[in-house]
Amino acid sequence: MKLKNASATYHYLLMLIPGIALLAVFNIAPLGGIVMAFQHFNPGKGMWHSPFVGLANFKVMFHNTASWEVLRNTLIISISKIVAGLLVPVAFALFLNEVKLTFFKRFVQTIVYLPHFLSWVIIAGIIKDILAANGLLNVLLMHLGVQDPILFLGSNFWFRPILVLSDVWKEFGFAAIVYLAALTNINPSLYEAADMDGASRMQKIKYISLPGIQTTVVLLATLSLQSVMNAGFDQVFNLYNPVVQPTGDIIDTYVYRVSFEQVNYEIGTAVGLFKSVISLFLIVTAYKLASKFAGYRIF
């Protein structure tokens, strides 16, 4: 029986081969580079002939104030994105679900969904043009009476909010799809009964819609814990400049700068390995919590 089932599904197993090959080449094979975190790496000698220094690179990392600064920035930016990335899609899905015109609902959903497919290179160029000293926003502010242009991307006060808001704008339409799908599973008779009782739209949202997607919200909130150490390299790298380094430098940009600009590969590898270990712990924790509170399991 098992052989029969295997022969009937072998073509599905063959479809996994390209994915497994890509995983092996780009995710598993590069793990050999972890050895550089424990070496005084010399590019001329290579990984296998560079002298080992044990945990010396990690000691340098933990005693470097810049490491703690980028860790703090990463946590602040990523947690802000997670919170905003949960609240905005939920609110958008709840209110869009109340729209009765099907054409208008689909049109709005399509418009807000499109930015998800744009790369951060394109979006960063748009943001830089809008927020430039002579950009659209500063022109509008000058018409409203603001005398001096604001350098938004050169301000440590504005840089983090810009990261969070632009990330939410790009992704909330895509994230809302999950909540809209969950809302369609709510029994329509509950809304009919609420109408008969004279409930307002806000009361139906509060007592029917929101409790109906509560499990989905809890699940996605729990799973988002695994991305706490990822503040978004593509976004930050394309909007980043040395002026906002105190508030905008994250782990990934720090690793990039240390490794490729300062040519200090061993420290960059040590920081990257530290991030990976913490991320692995967060992933395991997230899935344990998701299994406990939302009944979500992969295995």
C-alpha angles and dihedrals in degrees: 000000000000091000090051092051091047092052090049094052102036092106089060089052090050089056088062093060097083091048093047091048092052090047091051095047100042104027111024104034094052090058087086087074090070087086088075089070088069097044142072088239119219113187090206093057097038129217097300097051102037114108117262116236100179114217095345093112091053090051089053090048095051093045093050112095090208090065092058091045093055090044090054092047091048093052094045094048097041095046091047090051092048093051095045091041090058101041099045098050091046092051092044093049093048094051095040088052088061092059110104099193104092095197093051092046092052092045093053092044091052093049095051091042095057099074089064089072095053119095121237089245090066095039092047090054090052092047092049091052093048095044098040120120089259094030130123097270095050091047089054091047091051089053087053091054105270106141104195123046116246117233095217097176091044094053123094088205096056103032099081095046089050090053093050096044095046091048091051091047091052098046111026094085092054093044092050091064090074092052093045089053090050090050091056089061093062112107108256090214088072090062091045091053090048090052090052090051090052097248117169123231092258090051091051090050092048099044104028115017100040096045088045093061096034094107092051092049092050091048095051092042090053094046091049089068089080091067096055091109093049113079094169116275096197093053098043094043092054095046098034126109133169093257093067095042094114092061104018105044109107133181095268095049090045091053090048093050096044093045103041105022100036093029091225098139097166095058091045090051092048092052091046092050091049090052092048093052092050091046091052090053091049092049092052091046092048093052092046090053092044090053092048101044104026104024091240117155134164097185 
